[in-house]
């Protein structure tokens, strides 16, 4: 059986209104609905970058002692934490980082290029 939940530790952490730091969390695998339903959200239709916020709020099932992770919490994360979560999302939902072979047009050296994933990370 494959792993459907992945524990993580945020580089910086979310600080709630009471000043509590939340760094440990769990992200579950995304479903098709997790990637489709945010597209209907008016905030995403107005600003495509908001897709990441809604998507992550759907798949993060735990963050510290918070009862629920919602878009407002994801909005409040430090940029380094958001980037970390985007990369984690891509790794767990794409079975690792997708790469494709490339060749330098000047020297014909072969190398791997990482494909963009969620949020262009």
PASEBA-1860 file (N, C-alpha, C; in nm, 3 decimals):
! residues 121
1> XXXXXXXX> 0.084/-0.119/0.000/0.000/0.000/0.000/0.088/0.124/0.000 ~ 0.042/0.231/-0.060/0.120/0.353/-0.069/0.084/0.448/0.045 ~ 0.173/0.541/0.068/0.157/0.637/0.177/0.065/0.750/0.132 ~ -0.041/0.777/0.210/-0.138/0.881/0.173/-0.121/1.009/0.255 ~ -0.046/1.002/0.365/-0.020/1.120/0.448/0.129/1.134/0.468 ~ 0.175/1.259/0.469/0.319/1.288/0.482/0.338/1.395/0.588 ~ 0.418/1.361/0.688/0.451/1.457/0.794/0.555/1.555/0.742 ~ 0.551/1.677/0.795/0.649/1.778/0.757/0.679/1.869/0.875
9> XXXXXXXX> 0.789/1.942/0.863/0.826/2.046/0.959/0.857/2.172/0.879 ~ 0.783/2.277/0.903/0.803/2.402/0.830/0.937/2.464/0.870 ~ 1.006/2.526/0.775/1.134/2.590/0.806/1.120/2.702/0.910 ~ 1.016/2.783/0.898/0.995/2.896/0.990/0.882/2.865/1.088 ~ 0.766/2.834/1.035/0.650/2.804/1.119/0.546/2.914/1.117 ~ 0.424/2.875/1.147/0.311/2.968/1.153/0.295/3.016/1.297 ~ 0.285/3.148/1.314/0.262/3.206/1.446/0.117/3.252/1.453 ~ 0.041/3.192/1.547/-0.100/3.226/1.559/-0.120/3.356/1.636
17> XXXXXXXX> -0.244/3.398/1.654/-0.278/3.525/1.718/-0.228/3.533/1.862 ~ -0.214/3.418/1.929/-0.166/3.415/2.068/-0.014/3.406/2.076 ~ 0.053/3.402/1.961/0.199/3.396/1.959/0.255/3.255/1.963 ~ 0.169/3.153/1.949/0.214/3.014/1.948/0.272/2.979/1.811 ~ 0.383/2.908/1.812/0.449/2.866/1.689/0.404/2.725/1.652 ~ 0.362/2.707/1.526/0.318/2.578/1.474/0.407/2.541/1.357 ~ 0.485/2.432/1.371/0.577/2.392/1.265/0.551/2.252/1.213 ~ 0.508/2.162/1.300/0.486/2.022/1.261/0.349/2.007/1.198
25> XXXXXXXX> 0.342/1.934/1.087/0.213/1.917/1.022/0.206/1.790/0.940 ~ 0.089/1.772/0.879/0.063/1.657/0.794/-0.005/1.705/0.666 ~ 0.043/1.654/0.553/-0.020/1.682/0.424/-0.066/1.548/0.367 ~ -0.189/1.544/0.319/-0.240/1.422/0.257/-0.226/1.433/0.106 ~ -0.234/1.319/0.039/-0.235/1.319/-0.107/-0.356/1.396/-0.158 ~ -0.340/1.465/-0.267/-0.449/1.541/-0.326/-0.540/1.450/-0.409 ~ -0.666/1.487/-0.413/-0.762/1.420/-0.500/-0.785/1.508/-0.623 ~ -0.854/1.454/-0.719/-0.888/1.534/-0.837/-0.970/1.656/-0.795
33> XXXXXXXX> -1.062/1.637/-0.700/-1.145/1.748/-0.654/-1.060/1.859/-0.591 ~ -0.953/1.822/-0.521/-0.866/1.922/-0.460/-0.805/2.014/-0.564 ~ -0.780/1.962/-0.682/-0.720/2.044/-0.787/-0.823/2.112/-0.877 ~ -0.944/2.059/-0.881/-1.048/2.115/-0.968/-1.133/2.221/-0.898 ~ -1.180/2.190/-0.777/-1.274/2.279/-0.709/-1.221/2.420/-0.682 ~ -1.093/2.439/-0.650/-1.045/2.575/-0.630/-1.059/2.664/-0.754 ~ -1.064/2.604/-0.872/-1.077/2.683/-0.994/-1.211/2.755/-1.002 ~ -1.311/2.706/-0.927/-1.442/2.769/-0.923/-1.449/2.884/-0.822
41> XXXXXXXX> -1.351/2.893/-0.735/-1.348/2.995/-0.631/-1.323/3.133/-0.693 ~ -1.401/3.231/-0.655/-1.387/3.366/-0.708/-1.252/3.428/-0.683 ~ -1.190/3.394/-0.570/-1.057/3.448/-0.539/-0.953/3.397/-0.638 ~ -0.970/3.274/-0.683/-0.878/3.216/-0.782/-0.906/3.276/-0.919 ~ -1.034/3.297/-0.951/-1.069/3.354/-1.081/-1.020/3.497/-1.093 ~ -1.012/3.568/-0.981/-0.962/3.705/-0.981/-0.810/3.709/-0.981 ~ -0.748/3.612/-0.912/-0.603/3.609/-0.899/-0.557/3.463/-0.900 ~ -0.500/3.418/-1.010/-0.460/3.278/-1.026/-0.363/3.232/-0.918
49> XXXXXXXX> -0.283/3.322/-0.864/-0.185/3.285/-0.762/-0.254/3.234/-0.636 ~ -0.380/3.269/-0.616/-0.453/3.226/-0.497/-0.487/3.077/-0.502 ~ -0.476/3.015/-0.618/-0.500/2.872/-0.632/-0.416/2.792/-0.532 ~ -0.290/2.829/-0.518/-0.197/2.759/-0.428/-0.249/2.766/-0.285 ~ -0.298/2.882/-0.245/-0.348/2.901/-0.108/-0.464/2.807/-0.081 ~ -0.561/2.805/-0.171/-0.680/2.720/-0.151/-0.641/2.573/-0.155 ~ -0.559/2.536/-0.251/-0.520/2.396/-0.264/-0.448/2.346/-0.139 ~ -0.351/2.422/-0.092/-0.277/2.380/0.028/-0.368/2.374/0.150
57> XXXXXXXX> -0.463/2.465/0.161/-0.554/2.462/0.276/-0.642/2.338/0.273 ~ -0.662/2.280/0.156/-0.742/2.158/0.144/-0.662/2.033/0.181 ~ -0.532/2.030/0.149/-0.455/1.907/0.167/-0.372/1.903/0.296 ~ -0.354/2.016/0.362/-0.285/2.015/0.491/-0.389/1.980/0.597 ~ -0.374/1.863/0.656/-0.475/1.815/0.751/-0.441/1.850/0.895 ~ -0.316/1.886/0.920/-0.278/1.924/1.056/-0.160/2.019/1.049 ~ -0.163/2.119/1.135/-0.051/2.210/1.153/-0.044/2.244/1.301 ~ 0.054/2.187/1.367/0.067/2.209/1.511/-0.059/2.167/1.583
65> XXXXXXXX> -0.105/2.252/1.674/-0.226/2.221/1.751/-0.351/2.288/1.694 ~ -0.341/2.343/1.574/-0.457/2.409/1.514/-0.565/2.307/1.483 ~ -0.691/2.345/1.505/-0.802/2.255/1.477/-0.826/2.239/1.328 ~ -0.798/2.344/1.253/-0.825/2.343/1.110/-0.726/2.435/1.039 ~ -0.685/2.397/0.918/-0.602/2.484/0.836/-0.691/2.539/0.726 ~ -0.703/2.671/0.721/-0.789/2.737/0.623/-0.705/2.833/0.538 ~ -0.764/2.889/0.433/-0.687/2.978/0.346/-0.623/3.096/0.420 ~ -0.688/3.149/0.523/-0.633/3.262/0.598/-0.500/3.223/0.664
73> XXXXXXXX> -0.492/3.100/0.715/-0.368/3.052/0.777/-0.260/3.038/0.670 ~ -0.292/2.978/0.558/-0.193/2.961/0.450/-0.145/3.098/0.401 ~ -0.236/3.196/0.393/-0.198/3.333/0.354/-0.096/3.392/0.450 ~ -0.103/3.353/0.576/-0.018/3.410/0.681/0.117/3.343/0.694 ~ 0.141/3.238/0.617/0.270/3.169/0.625/0.382/3.257/0.567 ~ 0.501/3.238/0.619/0.617/3.307/0.562/0.642/3.250/0.422 ~ 0.701/3.330/0.336/0.725/3.290/0.197/0.807/3.161/0.190 ~ 0.905/3.145/0.278/0.987/3.023/0.275/0.904/2.900/0.310
81> XXXXXXXX> 0.807/2.915/0.400/0.720/2.802/0.434/0.626/2.769/0.319 ~ 0.575/2.871/0.252/0.487/2.848/0.137/0.564/2.776/0.026 ~ 0.686/2.819/-0.001/0.769/2.753/-0.102/0.797/2.608/-0.063 ~ 0.826/2.585/0.064/0.850/2.450/0.113/0.728/2.361/0.091 ~ 0.610/2.413/0.124/0.487/2.334/0.108/0.455/2.308/-0.038 ~ 0.483/2.403/-0.125/0.461/2.382/-0.268/0.551/2.269/-0.319 ~ 0.676/2.269/-0.276/0.769/2.165/-0.318/0.727/2.030/-0.262 ~ 0.685/2.027/-0.136/0.639/1.902/-0.076/0.516/1.850/-0.151
89> XXXXXXXX> 0.423/1.940/-0.182/0.304/1.901/-0.258/0.344/1.834/-0.390 ~ 0.434/1.897/-0.460/0.479/1.843/-0.589/0.545/1.707/-0.571 ~ 0.625/1.691/-0.469/0.694/1.564/-0.446/0.596/1.452/-0.413 ~ 0.503/1.477/-0.322/0.414/1.368/-0.279/0.304/1.338/-0.381 ~ 0.267/1.434/-0.461/0.158/1.412/-0.557/0.206/1.380/-0.697 ~ 0.332/1.396/-0.721/0.388/1.365/-0.853/0.492/1.255/-0.844 ~ 0.495/1.186/-0.730/0.594/1.080/-0.706/0.735/1.131/-0.729 ~ 0.765/1.245/-0.673/0.898/1.304/-0.688/0.892/1.418/-0.789
97> XXXXXXXX> 1.002/1.481/-0.808/1.010/1.592/-0.901/1.022/1.540/-1.044 ~ 0.936/1.588/-1.130/0.939/1.546/-1.269/1.056/1.614/-1.340 ~ 1.130/1.535/-1.416/1.241/1.589/-1.494/1.230/1.541/-1.638 ~ 1.298/1.611/-1.722/1.304/1.568/-1.861/1.444/1.592/-1.913 ~ 1.491/1.507/-2.001/1.627/1.523/-2.053/1.636/1.645/-2.146 ~ 1.750/1.710/-2.141/1.775/1.826/-2.227/1.920/1.821/-2.273 ~ 1.947/1.894/-2.380/2.083/1.901/-2.434/2.117/2.048/-2.457 ~ 2.234/2.088/-2.410/2.280/2.225/-2.428/2.303/2.248/-2.578
105> XXXXXXXX> 2.244/2.353/-2.635/2.261/2.378/-2.778/2.402/2.423/-2.817 ~ 2.480/2.469/-2.719/2.615/2.516/-2.749/2.721/2.407/-2.740 ~ 2.711/2.321/-2.637/2.817/2.222/-2.615/2.769/2.078/-2.626 ~ 2.642/2.057/-2.653/2.582/1.924/-2.666/2.590/1.839/-2.539 ~ 2.610/1.905/-2.424/2.612/1.835/-2.295/2.469/1.799/-2.254 ~ 2.446/1.673/-2.214/2.315/1.630/-2.169/2.295/1.656/-2.020 ~ 2.173/1.693/-1.981/2.141/1.718/-1.841/1.991/1.702/-1.822 ~ 1.947/1.702/-1.694/1.805/1.691/-1.660/1.751/1.828/-1.623
113> XXXXXXXX> 1.632/1.859/-1.668/1.564/1.985/-1.635/1.443/1.952/-1.550 ~ 1.430/2.021/-1.435/1.313/2.001/-1.351/1.195/2.076/-1.410 ~ 1.081/2.006/-1.415/0.959/2.066/-1.469/0.891/2.147/-1.359 ~ 0.824/2.254/-1.397/0.750/2.333/-1.300/0.632/2.256/-1.248 ~ 0.602/2.275/-1.121/0.487/2.210/-1.059/0.393/2.315/-1.004 ~ 0.331/2.284/-0.894/0.237/2.373/-0.827/0.300/2.507/-0.801 ~ 0.238/2.614/-0.846/0.288/2.747/-0.818/0.418/2.781/-0.886 ~ 0.456/2.705/-0.985/0.578/2.734/-1.059/0.705/2.705/-0.983
121> X> 0.696/2.626/-0.876/0.816/2.600/-0.797/0.908/2.502/-0.867
END
